[in-house]
Each structure stands twice: as structure tokens, then as C-alpha cells.
Amino acid sequence: MDQQTEIELQAAAFRRLQKHLMEDRTDAQNIDLMNLAGFCRNCLSRWYQEAAVERGIEMDKTQAREIFYGMTMDEWKANYQTDASPDKQAEFEVAFKENVSDKA
């Protein structure tokens, strides 16, 4: 497989993951994704932002999230986010520290 085709397939897989998380499984909460897998929608938007910045494209966290989510964070939270239990919040603190805080 040539490199361009590989890049196109990787991009297609990313778009499908994005669609799955943003349209098919809006019930999967970010906190649950982070607690289970060590990443969530916000991580994916941050990785998108980092890739843009590496290529000289100015993009802040808010812009990256709106691109990934297809709406503002306030809209996403109002439409899809549910309250997390204290246990989930405690798990999140550990997951965030292990997977994000030293990398962000």
C-alpha cells in the first residue's frame, strides 16, 4: 500500500470513530470513556489541535472542540452530558492524572 492511501484510510477510520462517538453513541459519556480507555472526545479534539499546531495552523482548544464535536461544548453538555457519580469522578481523577495531566 502506498503512503497516501494509508493516510487516506487512517483519516477515514478517524472520521468513522468521530461519527460513532458523536452520532451513534452520544450515550457513552466522556467520563466513562476516560475511566475505561484513558481517552475521551476531549482528548481526540486535543490531538486534532496538536496535529494542526504541528503543521503551523493556529487553533485553540475551543476551536478544536467545536470542530470535533460539531457544536460548542455548552451545546454538547446540554444535549448529552449526564451527571457523574462521586465514584466515577474519583476514578476520573486517577485516569486523568495517568493519561492526560502530564501530557496536556
N, C-alpha and C positions, 0 to 999 in steps of 0.2 A: 504494500500500500504506500502511495506517495505521501509526503508530509502534508500537503494541502488537503488531501482527502481525509487524513487523520484529524487535522484541525477542524474540518467541517463536521465530522462525526462527533468529535468531542463537544463542539458547540451545540449540535443537535441534541445530544444527550443532556447537556446542561439546560437547554430550553425545555426539554421534557420534564426534567426534575423540577424546574421552576413552575411549570404548568401544574404538575402534580401537587406541589405544596400550596400553590396559590389558588387553584381552582378545584382540584379533585379532593384534597384533604385539608380544607380550611379548619376542620375539627382537630387536627393534630396541632397542639399548642406548642409554641416555641420553647416553653419551659420543659415540656415533655421531650422534645427533640434534643435539647441540650443535655438534659439529665440522662437520656439513654445513649445518645450518639456523640455528644461532645460538640455539636454544632447545631445551628438553627438557621432560620431565614435571615436573621440579622447578620450572622457570620457569612452567609452566602453573599449578602449585599456588600459587606465589608471586603470580601475577597474580590468582588467585582470592582469596587472602588480602588483597591490596591492595584489591580491589574491596569486600570485606567491611568492612575498616577504614574505607574512604572513606564507607561507609554507617553508621558508628558501631557495627559489630559487632566485638567483641573476638575476635581469632583470632590465634594464633601460628603460626609456621612448621610446627611438628609437627602441629597440628590441621589445617591446610590440606592438608598432605601426606597425612594419613590420610583426609581426605575425598576428595581427588583419586584416590589410589591404591586406596582401599577396603581398606587394610590398613596396618600400620606399615611404616616404611622398612626395619626389620630383616627383616620378613617378605618384602617385595619383593626385597631383596638376596639373601636365602637362596634364594628360589624362581626368580629370573630374572636377576640380575646376574651377568655373567661378568667375568673379569679383563681389563683393558685393557693392550695392549702399550705399551711405553715411547713409541713413535711416536704412538699415539693420545693418550696422556697429555700429550705435548708439544703436540700440536695443540689439545687441550682447554684448556691454559693460555692459549694465544693467543685461542681462541674465547671463553673465559670473560671474559678481560680486555676484549675488543672488545664483547661483548654484555651482560655482566651486572655485572661488578665495580663500575662507576661508577653503576649504576642500582639496585643492591640496597641 
